[in-house]
Amino acid sequence: MREKFMLGILRVSLGIVFLAFGIGKFQNDYWARTMESMPFVQKFPWSAHYSVLGVGVLEVLTATSLIIGFFWRYAAFMAATMLLGILILVQFQEVRDIALLGMALYLALYKKEK
């Protein structure tokens, strides 16, 4: 029972972080503007703004899945993939994202002991 509760806290916590960052993409926050200014994003054949919105949608969907517990392992894997991409882009300068990657990987690889 305690283990299930703790997993729930971890899922919801990671989900809230992704929800906040996902919503921020629609409000043109700092990270949305940073992403729009990245040279590789500007090379896409569509507007950089659409790329930011797409990432925002993906973050909100991932967050929702983590928070409600629907396909949460897949959502955790998606979160880990996004976080790894972010860390590569920022050259591992965001310590917070390293911790979030650890959370996401734990959830994605979690197996209940018998």
N, C-alpha and C positions, 0 to 999 in steps of 0.2 A: 504493500500500500504506500509506504513512504517513498519507495523508488518511483512509482508511477506519479506521485505528487511532484517529486523533484524534476522528473522529466517534463511534466506539464509546465512547471515554472521556467525551465530552460527554453522550451518551445515558445511559450508566450513572450518571454523576454526578447528572444531573437526576433520573433514576429513583430513586436512593437518597434524595434529598431528599424527593421526593413519597411514597416508601414510609414514610419516618420520620414525616412529617406525617399521612399516612393512618392509620398504626397508632396515632399519638397520639390521633386522634379516638375510637378504641375504648377508650382508656385514660383518657379524660376529662382530657386535658392542658390546658395554659393556653389554647391556641387553640380547643379544643372548648368550654371554658367561656366564652371570649370570644364565640364564635359564638352560643352559646345565649342570651347576654345581649343580643344585638343586637335592637333593636326590630322591624325588618322580619322577622326570623326568627320572632319570637314572634307575629307576625300571621298566620302560616300556619295553616290549619285542622287541622294535626296538631301533635304535640309537637315542640318545638325540638330535642329529643334525636334524633328521627328524622331531622331535617334534617342534623344533625351526622353521624349514622351514614351517611346517603346520600352526603354529601361525602367521608367517609372511604372508602367503597367506591369511589367515583369516583377518588379519589387513588391508592388501591392498584392499581386496574385500569390507570390511566395509568402508574404506576410500573412495573408488571409488563411492560406492552407496551414501554416504553422500555428496560428492562433486558435483556429477551430479544430485542429487535429486531423484534418482530412488529407490523406496521402502525405503526412508530415515528413516521412523519411525522404521522399522524393523532393519535397520542398527544401529540406535541409541540404540535400545534395546540390540543388540549384543555388541555394544561398552560398554554399561553399565555393561553387564554381564562379559565381559573381564576385565573391570576396577575393578569390585568388586572382581574378582578372584585375580587380581594383588595385590589389597590392602590387602586381606587376607594373601597372601603369604609374603608380606613385612610388615605385622603386622601394617598396617595403618601408616607407617613411611613416605610415599611419599605424602606430602601435595598437590602437583601438581595434583596427580591422584584423590584426593578427589574433587578438583575443576572440573576436567574433568568428573568425575562421575556425578556431579551436572548438567553439560551441557548435558551429554548424557541422563540422566533421564528426564530433562526438554523437550528435543526433543522427546524422546520416548513416553512421557505422554501428549504431547501438544494436546490440542483441541481448535479449533478456536471458539472464542466467537461470538455469533450471534447478 
